[in-house]
Amino acid sequence: VQLQASGGGLVQAGGSLRLSCAASGLTFRKYHMGWFRQAPGKEREFVASVGLTGTTVYADSVRGRFTISRDNGKSTTYLQMNGLKLDDTAVYYCARKAGKEFDIWGQGTLVTVSS
């Protein structure tokens, strides 16, 4: 099983980015998927998740600005990030949820928001 995250980069505050997470080696449509992030010097934190039927959950810090989605035909999860803030600077990781736990993690993609 492999999760390949991409789409990170440098963006000015207020700008937008779309992250992608391409999955392989699993039956993608059977799993909840999520995005997490880890800022420098901080612990990893939950950002958003999407269920089998598209049900979404968001952290309070990103609700209304970020949108998670999935394309089962492409085995890909997306994170559309709008209205980016300096505090959104972090390495973003996608993950697969099996049961109650996120058990498979991608390699991370760096998002840097500048003023």
C-alpha positions, 0 to 999 in steps of 0.5 A, spaced: 500 500 500 502 506 498 500 513 498 503 519 494 501 526 496 503 532 492 501 539 490 505 543 496 508 549 495 510 556 497 503 561 497 502 568 499 497 569 505 490 569 502 492 564 496 490 557 495 493 550 493 490 543 492 493 537 495 492 530 492 493 524 495 494 518 490 493 511 493 495 504 490 495 497 492 488 498 496 481 498 494 480 505 495 473 506 495 473 501 502 477 506 506 476 513 509 481 517 508 484 523 511 489 529 511 493 531 517 499 536 518 505 538 522 508 544 523 515 546 525 516 544 533 508 542 533 505 535 534 501 532 528 494 534 528 488 532 524 485 537 518 480 533 515 477 526 513 472 523 508 468 517 509 466 512 504 460 516 501 463 523 501 461 525 509 466 530 511 469 532 518 474 538 519 478 541 524 475 547 527 481 551 524 480 549 517 472 549 517 470 553 511 476 554 508 479 547 506 475 542 502 476 535 502 474 530 497 475 523 493 475 520 487 474 513 487 475 512 480 482 515 480 483 512 487 485 519 489 483 524 495 484 532 495 484 537 499 482 544 496 485 549 501 483 557 500 484 563 504 491 560 507 494 563 513 501 563 516 499 558 521 497 553 515 504 552 514 506 545 515 508 538 512 501 535 510 500 528 510 494 523 507 492 517 511 488 511 510 483 509 516 482 502 517 477 501 523 478 506 528 485 508 526 489 511 521 494 506 519 497 508 512 501 514 511 503 518 505 510 521 505 508 528 506 508 535 502 510 541 504 506 547 504 509 554 506 504 560 507 508 567 506 506 574 508 
